[in-house]
Amino acid sequence: MKINTSMKSTLRCQTCQNTYPSSEPRWKCTCGGLLTVDFHARFPLEKIKKRKPTLWRYREALPIDQDRSIVSFDEGFTPLIPEELFGKNVLIKQEYLFPSGSYKDRGASVLISKIKELGLKNVVEDSSGNAGAAIAAYCAKASIECHVYVPEKTSPEKLLQITRYGAHMHRIKGSRQDTAQAALLHAQTTYYASHYWNPFFFQGTKTWVFEIVEQLGWKSPDVLIVPVGNGTLLYGAYIGLKELQHEGIIDDLPKIIGVQAKNCAPLSDAWKNNGTSITRKTSKETIAEGIAITEPVRANDILHSVKETNGDILSVSEKEIRDALAVMGKKGYYIEPTSAVAVAGFKKLNMRKNNCVIIPLTGHGLKTKKILP
């Protein structure tokens, strides 16, 4: 692909509304607020249809200035296939079919491309495993030094994967929040390639809805049902859907249904409290380690996305997750428990017979701790 694009993006603080040029290596506002990428995404359909089936086919919707900055394994355009689960029809988006084994490669491809464009040679990230592996993989391809902070209890399969990519791994005792705090200390001197703080990561994860809409014949589904912890897939979906709507590609937004593990469900709790604020600070261990986030930084963005689409946030028990994992295995899908959370949520969902419902299978089962039936 050879595209000369002059599209520019800016960074805007959600708190104080201050703006910065995206040519600055900045991941948060000077006031400490979260940043959003202000960018006019475009969708030249005839050009898109002629390009390779990768997420970069939506080039005019991705805020990277120069083609030479793109870091890619030709990832994306994962299959969308019909299934019947619990007596209901659903479409499965196979997001575990990425180079590092999870949808997080979407965000990593765009974020590391931006980091390469900025000329940075060192980054730091914290993760429960999948995001760390994705950032490490794309940093390896771009020859960028990478430090990944992970909870000590992260599955050994993910730890091995991160080290195989050549990243410097830091195992932190305590909670997922303790890991984030350790990474933030490192981020005082090193660019933070965070999958939830850094707004460019969401510019990659939004592409899954571009693919869905194209795979449906440039039509919107009725419902997206998504596992949610830090909200990288859910909030990314909302960003992408709003861009598609703004450009007249779709008329209505699908309902976004977030699903959490009951053992760690701060967003579900907040939603039941009329979507006000996160109050829950404690949690129990869950097999869905990828969404075990007690204090999601982008909570307000997540709650807003669900509210604006007339969606919902559910929670499911450990037994329901295990049961869903077993059901999907018998259908031929070897997925991690975090993916099964969305399947368990789908079982509880009341839907109209003809609703078009999408479930993303977010991570491969080979990456997770071995959980026997």
Beta strands, then each sheet from edge to edge (+ up, - down):
strand 1: 10-13
strand 2: 19-21
strand 3: 35-38
strand 4: 80-85
strand 5: 88-93
strand 6: 122-126
strand 7: 145-151
strand 8: 168-172
strand 9: 191-192
strand 10: 223-227
strand 11: 255-261
strand 12: 312-316
strand 13: 357-360
sheet 1: 2+ 1- 3+
sheet 2: 4+ 5- 13- 10- 11- 12-
sheet 3: 8+ 7+ 6+ 9+
end
